[in-house]
Amino acid sequence: MSTKEAYKQKINTELELAQAKLLAFKAEAKNSAADVRVKYNQHLDELQGMVDATQAKLIELDAASEDAWEHMKEGIENAWDSLGTAIKDTAAKFKK
């Protein structure tokens, strides 16, 4: 397995975990009071956008050549870091 494929597989696995957490947050939001649910749903929509953006970066990575993908790594790392931070923030908000 190439380094590119291993990296892509790692990010894909992490993204699947993020999507599972997002689904769990959505399920929790459904059980919240209406005013709280609206607030959470807005936040979860933003989180979904970040998941989608990270997936788009992975599609770009998949299309990149073995030489070019290294240059894309920073953008993917930035997208992943933002998503990870947003997930942690959401988890903290749901615990309140």
N, C-alpha and C positions, 0 to 999 in steps of 0.2 A: 504494500500500500504506500502510495506516495505521501509526502509530507502534506501536500495540499488536501488530499483525500482524508487523511487522518484529522487535519484541522477542521475540515468541513463536517466530518462525522461528529467531532467533539461539540462544535457549535450547534449542530442539528439536535444532538442529545440534550444540550442545555436549553435550547429553544423549546423542545417538547416538554421539558419540566416547567418552563415558564408558562407555556400554554395550559398545562394542567393546573398550575396555581391560579391562573386567570379564570379558568372555569370554576375553581373552588370559590374564588372571590365573588364571581357572578352568582353562584348558588347562595352564598351568605347574604349577598345584597338583596336577593329575593325575599329573604326572611326578615329584612329590616323594615322599620317604619317608613312610610311613604316619603317623608321629607329627607330622611337619611338615604333612602334608596336612590333618589334623584341625584344627590351629591355623589354617591358611590358610582352610579352608572356613568356620570360624566367623567369621573376619574378612570373608570374601567375602559371607557371608550378611548381615552388617551393612551392607556396602557396597550389596548388592542392595536392602536396605530403604531406604537413602538414595536410590537411583535411583528406586524406586517412589514415595517421598514427593515427590520433585521432579516426577515425572510427574503426580502428583495435583494439585500446585500449578498445573501447566500446564493441567490440565483445568478447574480453578477459574478460571484466567485466561481461558480460552476462553469460559467462560460469563458472565464479567463484562462489563458495559457499557463503552463507550469511556471514560466518565467515571470509573468505579469501578476500572478495572484499575490505574491509577497507585497506588492505595492498597495493592494487592496486591503491587506490585513488591518491596517490602522483604522480604516473606516468601519470595518466590521467590529473591531474591538471597541471603538467609540459607541457604536450602536448597542452592542451588548452591555457595555458598562452603564449606559443610560437606562436600558431596560432593567438591568439588575437592581439599580438604585430605585427605580420606580416600583418594582415588585416589593422591595424591602419597605418602602414608604407606604405602600398600599397595605401590606401586612400589618404594619404598625397602626394604621388608621382603623383597620378592622378589629384590632384587639381592644380598642378603646370602648 
